[in-house]
Amino acid sequence: MRNAVVMSEESQRLAKALTEFREAGGISVRELAYRTGLSQATIRLHESDRGRLPVPFAARRLEEVLGWAPGSVPTAWRETTDRQLPPDSGAVTG
């Protein structure tokens, strides 16, 4: 249960930062979505603090626009790259 509390605190931190960033800059959700390359729904979700952390791609975009260090926004799951896939995952069996 401790992880749920940590996630909630981190998502609250992100929500507050995004809201303050938009208010300080006088920009809309639409403009922030444009700047990050994310959807307006994604921006609204993370500003609303529903206890969800962003996926890695979104976290990186949010860090860039907020001016935060890479890796400072925790993510909901890890990205998988081709190098992490099992060696036979792309093999066709017949």
C-alpha positions in Angstrom: 0.0 0.0 0.0 3.0 2.3 0.5 3.5 2.5 -3.3 0.0 3.9 -3.8 0.8 6.7 -1.3 4.1 7.5 -3.1 2.4 7.5 -6.5 -0.3 9.8 -5.2 2.3 12.2 -3.8 4.2 12.2 -7.1 1.1 12.7 -9.2 0.1 15.6 -6.9 3.5 17.1 -7.3 3.2 16.9 -11.1 -0.3 18.2 -11.2 0.6 21.2 -9.1 3.7 21.9 -11.3 1.7 21.7 -14.5 -1.0 24.0 -13.2 1.5 26.5 -11.9 3.4 26.4 -15.1 0.3 27.1 -17.2 -0.9 29.9 -14.9 2.5 31.6 -14.7 2.8 31.6 -18.4 -0.8 32.4 -19.1 -1.1 29.4 -21.5 -4.0 27.1 -22.1 -4.2 23.4 -21.9 -4.3 23.4 -25.7 -1.0 25.4 -25.9 0.7 23.2 -23.3 -0.4 20.1 -25.3 1.1 21.7 -28.4 4.4 22.5 -26.7 4.7 19.0 -25.3 3.4 17.1 -28.3 0.9 15.4 -26.0 -2.9 15.4 -26.2 -5.1 17.8 -24.3 -6.7 14.9 -22.6 -3.2 13.8 -21.3 -2.5 17.2 -20.0 -5.9 17.4 -18.2 -5.4 13.9 -16.8 -2.1 14.8 -15.2 -3.3 18.2 -14.0 -6.3 16.6 -12.4 -4.3 14.4 -10.1 -6.2 11.2 -10.4 -3.3 9.3 -9.0 -1.9 8.2 -12.3 1.7 8.7 -13.3 2.6 9.3 -16.9 4.0 6.8 -19.3 7.7 7.3 -20.0 7.2 9.2 -23.3 4.8 11.7 -21.7 7.1 12.0 -18.6 10.0 13.0 -20.8 7.9 15.6 -22.6 6.6 17.1 -19.4 10.1 17.2 -17.9 11.3 19.1 -20.9 8.6 21.7 -20.8 8.8 22.1 -17.0 12.6 22.4 -17.1 13.0 19.4 -14.8 16.0 17.0 -14.9 15.5 13.8 -16.9 14.1 11.0 -14.8 12.6 13.4 -12.2 9.0 12.5 -13.1 8.3 8.9 -12.1 6.5 6.8 -14.7 3.7 4.3 -14.6 5.7 1.6 -16.4 8.9 1.0 -18.2 9.3 1.2 -21.9 10.5 -1.9 -23.8 13.0 -1.6 -26.5 13.9 -4.1 -29.1 17.1 -4.9 -27.2 15.0 -6.0 -24.2 12.8 -8.4 -26.1 13.6 -12.1 -25.9 15.9 -13.3 -28.8 13.2 -15.5 -30.4 10.3 -13.0 -30.0 10.5 -11.9 -33.7 11.0 -15.4 -35.0 8.2 -16.8 -37.3 7.4 -20.4 -36.6 5.8 -22.6 -39.1 
